[in-house]
Amino acid sequence: MRTYFDCMPCLIRQALDAVRLITKDESIHEQVLREVLRVTSTADLHQSPPVMAQKMHRLIRQLTKIDDPYKRMKKHFNTFALAFYPKLQRIIAESKEPLETAVRLAIAGNIIDLGVKSSLKTRDIYKTIDEALMAELDLTTFDDFKAEAATAKNILYIADNAGEIVFDRILIDQLGTERIIFVVKGRPVINDATMEDAEATGLADLVRVIDNGDDAPGTIHESCSEEFHRCFEEADMIIAKGQGNYETLSDFDKNIFFLLKAKCPVIANHLGCKIGTTMLRRQNNTYSEGIKHEHKGILNKVSR
Amino acid sequence: MRTYFDCMPCLIRQALDAVRLITKDESIHEQVLREVLRVTSTADLHQSPPVMAQKMHRLIRQLTKIDDPYKRMKKHFNTFALAFYPKLQRIIAESKEPLETAVRLAIAGNIIDLGVKSSLKTRDIYKTIDEALMAELDLTTFDDFKAEAATAKNILYIADNAGEIVFDRILIDQLGTERIIFVVKGRPVINDATMEDAEATGLADLVRVIDNGDDAPGTIHESCSEEFHRCFEEADMIIAKGQGNYETLSDFDKNIFFLLKAKCPVIANHLGCKIGTTMLRRQNNTYSEGIKHEHKGILNKVSR
């Protein structure tokens, strides 16, 4: 998915929010703001929004001189989510359709997006889990997911955030651990999961974990490592979590299932759904629907 | 009031909204977006947000080759508001404190901001009027307003939008027309009232109307005409409507009463109130409180 005009003010808002979380130094806020404005003014809109976000977060880390600004937050969220793991297991144990329930819980993990709400309460998590369990889900796509999962030899599971990966573990338990390669980011960016998080949450003991070699809040294929490219190529089923991975992988002709909540109007429009939809979407559908939707509503053509 | 960091993404969003209202040509949307990003990246943050907005709307008019993009909309809103005038007069006739009611109605006119909601319905107007009549109002400041109005020799009434000026007429009726100079914009910008609107709504037959010689969505003192400067200097009471006039005049040491609704977090923070507050604010208070509030919350210092 390319960058739409509406992504621009949103990216600038995000840059400001991000740098404010890290430092109170307003001269750094201003430097980040001005540089992001400058860079976005000549941005290549054919690229996906995470390409811009990657530059933005590199700049923030460079100016604040903090390599992993969300380190403590990620650690906290991993621990916080791990405390829910037994509860999640019980939900699965009581489910009549454990795989579907696990898909819903994996999406719940994405909805929670622990990085965004630093003051998250236990009751918020329960509420989100309940909502994901009750939400409307595309059951035709779930049937496809189930059929593919039944026969896939190599499943590439592309993770999103720290904390959330504990919820992914529930789905991985259902899929079977042997054939799964779990992908985390190569270097820290926002609250995205890295190898450290995979280790802290026990994922690394359960499945083969690789890092993608990059620090974008998504999966920019051309920036990823050769190891990632090989695994991506060999996978006969790919599960990709969250908006960033949707934005960066939605144009690839691969057997990808996206699990996410559509949190912004641009993504919702691209998916052809309402904001807030709990989304299980298969790539092939997405690709053709993306084309169908791209000249509608707020989605702009790119003129250069 | 200077431009705060949070104004930047908002200005960019406004530029996009504004140009989309005028043309469906996405290459023009993109030109406006890129140019606004470029210009904001080096903007002087000591200047008020309307300085940037003025540049932005000039650019939009230049690229779309439409001198007065909101002309039809303004005409429609004047007519629409005029239909309410007898109703507004009845409200005053039935009021025990007609001046206070007139102040509330003038703020209601600002709240409606007809330019923003092109699909405004009659029931929305009634609802807004009811809310403004019931809203909490700073009655100490109203007492000051009343006392000043009782003795002022020259009142400068700085208008905001087309349509809204019909609501201003109700307050002008109460203040007495002889000593009032009513100020409109020198050239079209968004839905701001110009001489044409003052004539269309009968204001020009009622009071002396001058234009400020400028096309900013606010009152940038240094860009205004000599005639405006003279009237501004001679006025012993100034009434300024809306956010744009607050943003541009809040640092002047003059006897100004601002009538507005605080529609955005930056303004609300600057005023020290909640978003959505119906605001009658006297300059002197504002100035000292502005100083008090300026290092708090989302209000940034300007480092250059």
Chai-1 contact restraints between the chains, C-beta under 6 A:
chainA,res_idxA,chainB,res_idxB,connection_type,confidence,min_distance_angstrom,max_distance_angstrom,comment,restraint_id
A,F5,B,L16,contact,1.0,0.0,6.0,A-B,restraint_1
A,F5,B,H29,contact,1.0,0.0,6.0,A-B,restraint_2
A,F5,B,L33,contact,1.0,0.0,6.0,A-B,restraint_3
A,P9,B,P9,contact,1.0,0.0,6.0,A-B,restraint_4
A,P9,B,I12,contact,1.0,0.0,6.0,A-B,restraint_5
A,P9,B,R13,contact,1.0,0.0,6.0,A-B,restraint_6
A,I12,B,P9,contact,1.0,0.0,6.0,A-B,restraint_7
A,R13,B,P9,contact,1.0,0.0,6.0,A-B,restraint_8
A,L16,B,F5,contact,1.0,0.0,6.0,A-B,restraint_9
A,E26,B,N300,contact,1.0,0.0,6.0,A-B,restraint_10
A,E26,B,K301,contact,1.0,0.0,6.0,A-B,restraint_11
A,S27,B,S303,contact,1.0,0.0,6.0,A-B,restraint_12
A,H29,B,F5,contact,1.0,0.0,6.0,A-B,restraint_13
A,E30,B,S303,contact,1.0,0.0,6.0,A-B,restraint_14
A,L33,B,F5,contact,1.0,0.0,6.0,A-B,restraint_15
A,R34,B,S41,contact,1.0,0.0,6.0,A-B,restraint_16
A,L37,B,L37,contact,1.0,0.0,6.0,A-B,restraint_17
A,L37,B,T40,contact,1.0,0.0,6.0,A-B,restraint_18
A,L37,B,S41,contact,1.0,0.0,6.0,A-B,restraint_19
A,R38,B,S41,contact,1.0,0.0,6.0,A-B,restraint_20
A,T40,B,L37,contact,1.0,0.0,6.0,A-B,restraint_21
A,S41,B,R34,contact,1.0,0.0,6.0,A-B,restraint_22
A,S41,B,L37,contact,1.0,0.0,6.0,A-B,restraint_23
A,S41,B,R38,contact,1.0,0.0,6.0,A-B,restraint_24
A,N300,B,E26,contact,1.0,0.0,6.0,A-B,restraint_25
A,K301,B,E26,contact,1.0,0.0,6.0,A-B,restraint_26
A,S303,B,S27,contact,1.0,0.0,6.0,A-B,restraint_27
A,S303,B,E30,contact,1.0,0.0,6.0,A-B,restraint_28
